[in-house]
Each structure stands twice: as C-alpha cells, then as structure tokens.
Amino acid sequence: MPEPVFPSRLERFDVVGSTNDVVAGWLRDGTPEVCVAVADAQTAGRGRQGRTWLAPAGAALLCSVGFRPSSLAPERLWRLAGTLALAMADAAEEVAGLGEGTIRMKWPNDLVVVFGASGRAVGTSAVRADEAVVSDVRKLAGLLGETDGLGTPDVRAVVGIGINADWPREAFPAALADGMTSLREASGGRPIDRDALLEAFLGRLETRYAALSDGYFDVAGWTARQLTNGRPVRLERPDGTSETVRALGVDATTGALVVEARPGAGERQILVGEIQHLRLGALL
C-alpha cells in the first residue's frame, strides 16, 4: 500500500475569508488529512474568543491545517494545536536565524518572544540567567483550533495559525505595536521568506504528527517552551471575571494551566481562560 502524501492537499490563495473555513469545507467534502490552505490575506480571519486576526497581504504566514484525528481521544485533541505550535516554533527559529528557545509559548495558544531592555530578543537561557534583562513579551503568533463531528466516527479538526513573518516594526498598527512582534523584528531586521517558513513548518509537522498519531506527544518540548511556568499571571475568563494567580506549570494530560491563588493555597487546573498579564520579574 503506498504511503499517504503529506500534505494530501495544499492550496495557496491571494485572499480568502478564513483559511479555517476553507479547510473545514474540504474535510466535510471528504478530503483526507492532512490538508493545508495558505493565504496572503484574510478578510474574516478569526482569533480566540471571537476576535479577528488581520494582517497586511504578505506580512504574515496565514495557514490552516485539517486533520481526521481518529487515533486521538476527544480529551487529547488539544495536542493538535500544541503539535502545530512546536512545529512552527522550530521552523521559525531556523528560518529567522534565532537561537533555540527564543520563541516561547504563552498558555493556551500564543507564540511569543521575550525582548530585553536593549530591544533585542532573548532566548531561554538569557531569561533564566538574568531576569533584569527582560523588558517585555510580545505576541508573534496565535493559533485557533476548531472541531466538528465529536462523538461520531468522522471527527474533523482544523487548526489555524497566523505568524507575523516579514512585517517590519514601523508598519505595525499603532494600537497593537507595543504588544506584537514579527520574525523580521525578532531577528533584527532579517528578511523572512514565507515560502521557506512554510516548507520548514510542514516538514516538522509531518514528523510530529506521525509521532502524535502513534501515541507520542512531545511533552518535554511543549513544557520547556512555556513562558508562564512559575510566574504570576492575570487570568481573564470568558464571563469577564479575572484573577491574579501563580502559574505553576501545564498539565500534559489535559493541557490545563496549573495554578495556585497564593503560596500554599493548593493547586488547581484552569481549562478555560486567557493570560492577559505576565510578570517576568517574579520567577520562582
């Protein structure tokens, strides 16, 4: 029996409403996994909690990946987004010439870069060695996972990712400039080839998804890239309430953020919410 082609379908678009919608339609029509849609621009790109994701044409790599994850239990489907995030982080560091660990994860589904007081991106070892060098954390990419057919034999999942690639800082929207970054900025102005980034991402995704389908998820890599471990964070819930807690780590079984409200208060898991503030200078 011939090996399945990876990806089974790959199409590029100048403009679409949402690459997630394109891929979801393919899956409904019977397209086998893994299928990928890439767009230069989206007019109705979605982020988490109903937000929009917009970027000028050519500034970001916007793509969605469709799966038929029959080997994953419903409570493990979150690992698809984790697998994509790891594949993209590895690929982006290589293509942008960044040090290993420069791209971090902010629970649940953001890729971020830590910048030092000098304005340069700093890797894992630098952040751990000297908290004083840290200036701020800026969002590089976001992921959005959507599922259909849960509880049926035809489970379908789409994970969209938008990563700011060849987007110069001077062109960032004024309202978002302080909290966002791009691979071009993080690399000190190095031009980013989106085709090379896509190729590197798909190569890593193929390997990682094959492992995931065989029951292996890179827990060590996923945990190591988490920026929130051991830090005070402010969590905002969908109902509008918020609280400040200490993030102890992440749970590799559920994907939850493990927190305590105050030292010695006991641990609990957070499955729904979003980190809005992260104090880097308070690492335990």
Steps between C-alpha positions, in 0.01 A plus 500: 500500500651837401593748773253788537611827345576781746323728481216333312394839368679834503350810342607862510263794470553869452200588718241289684249569772655247741743218431333307785171513310668386177656197665185414696313491169758269347470258791120500479532414130722200577853634450743274690733632762733683516376790286634854506371837377730802489395859430680828445212679668172424678192717516333307784788336686404390850688502827406366839186619681348652188788731417613570146847429358606746235833562332604683183546279194841335509582601857407174671483130429130418530409135474259238627558127531224239487509166679292188541651407837337162556789384718453783752246483782277811516671620818837487319403705194664806654831332417444581132544870571797424724661295223449778245640758740815295558548436128463871422728612783776267381456605136484871576817497710687329217372723219545823699841401636383518862657312787331187630231590752457860381139430409296413807141399570247698701215279611279398338580568134737792439859502381693790649849648508668651805689822439775635723553856613732546200209429267647168383324164518638278775498120515411262779839497669527880510157538658579241764848635571412867546142613549622859505566492126133443423300790365178354363321211331357548152261278309638336187228254403160371601326168446133413479371144510149401393339155494195337345347156528603431860338180619469364146732282290581804284679739733650794316733764639642819356782697656576842360822687567598853414863596557634848435786438261646766268325790673723798592435662836441843345198355317332352811154642580548776757243353737679162510865592450605479865367148544588332171810395314604320181778267396655789311511714815614217726788421264618861492360585158581182310264451200277195549415271210145377564536214252807376686313536828205299369727226367689475828174496697341224291813287523498516878124457519512180297745345743323624812152400384616151407634466853178637648294251300718225647426621853801726562466868590812706566418583861857606578519744209151636566574554869844651443366773272232611748586852614243508778648226719562633853373853430213718625238549229165670470238269356192632323202270455240507223238630748706815557635412844872489573745400771872512564657160563838334490548272200679190621514319168287319245334161519610270219187287526231768483691796355386705799690780669588393854476791746480596864329816624770559763793297640376196686140545387496178300509433127217505252469470124373771265354372174326814377644849517771724362814651646485877463798599712822320579758628749837378381695638793332269749632159399509254791 
